[in-house]
Amino acid sequence: MSFLDLAWKRRSVRSFKEDDIPMEIINELLEAARSAPSAGNYQPWHFYIIKDKALKEGLCTAAYQQNFMLSAPVHIVVCADLVKSAVRYGVRGTNLYAIQDTAAAIQNLLLCATEKGLGTCWCGAFDEQKVSKLLNLKSERPVAIIPIGYPRNLSAKMPRRSIEEISTFIGF
Ligand SMILES: Cc1cc2nc3c(=O)[nH]c(=O)nc-3n(C[C@H](O)[C@H](O)[C@H](O)COP(=O)(O)O)c2cc1C
């Protein structure tokens, strides 16, 4: 599959089969995530890989009861380690780089999952305090909860704005 095909194939999946995800594949997802670029190569990310039913229920509640999350066999919570980025970059590290770095890792993970036939959904709507409490986070900020599993059904690709609308070419 070409990279463009992969990028267009990825879409949010909100309904999952019960089938478990082999550990080798979870490792590949993490390999993809950790290969992402980061400011100063500080890699200020941390991944919580969760199968525990009670914890997944807690995350679902923290995510304003997005109940589809419960059908996923695995949740990955991706966090930004704010201290790692602040040491060198101060406020810009905390407010911008740590989040950008983590987002790059998330996108790599989503694309790798797509390539493996897995479905994912980047969930950003959640109560941060509740998630932090559930995972006992100290200096880490939860950026995304990603339910992962084999898709039960694939929805159509959501439309995208055109290249003309989103681009300005200068000096061509
Ligand atoms: C930062 C961010 C937060 C998101 N939060 C949620 C969420 O809480 N729940 C959800 O179902 N989808 C969430 N999404 C998925 C978007 O709704 C989805 O990516 C968008 O509609 C485009 O559809 P596609 O992913 O199928 O291409 C989020 C996506 C991003 C990038």
The ligand as an ORCA input file, in Angstrom:
! r2SCAN-3c Opt
* xyz 0 1
  C      -7.700     16.169     18.560
  C      -8.832     15.234     18.169
  C      -9.824     14.951     19.094
  C     -10.851     14.056     18.739
  N     -11.750     13.685     19.703
  C     -12.686     12.768     19.396
  C     -13.539     12.281     20.418
  O     -13.454     12.630     21.579
  N     -14.467     11.350     20.066
  C     -14.593     10.869     18.779
  O     -15.453     10.026     18.536
  N     -13.772     11.318     17.801
  C     -12.819     12.238     18.077
  N     -11.939     12.637     17.112
  C     -12.047     12.081     15.744
  C     -12.568     13.094     14.741
  O     -13.943     13.288     14.953
  C     -12.264     12.570     13.322
  O     -10.870     12.423     13.163
  C     -12.763     13.517     12.235
  O     -14.172     13.617     12.264
  C     -12.349     13.047     10.850
  O     -12.807     11.733     10.611
  P     -11.804     10.521     10.324
  O     -10.902     10.357     11.531
  O     -12.701      9.336     10.144
  O     -11.009     10.850      9.111
  C     -10.909     13.513     17.438
  C      -9.896     13.808     16.525
  C      -8.857     14.630     16.887
  C      -7.733     14.881     15.894
*
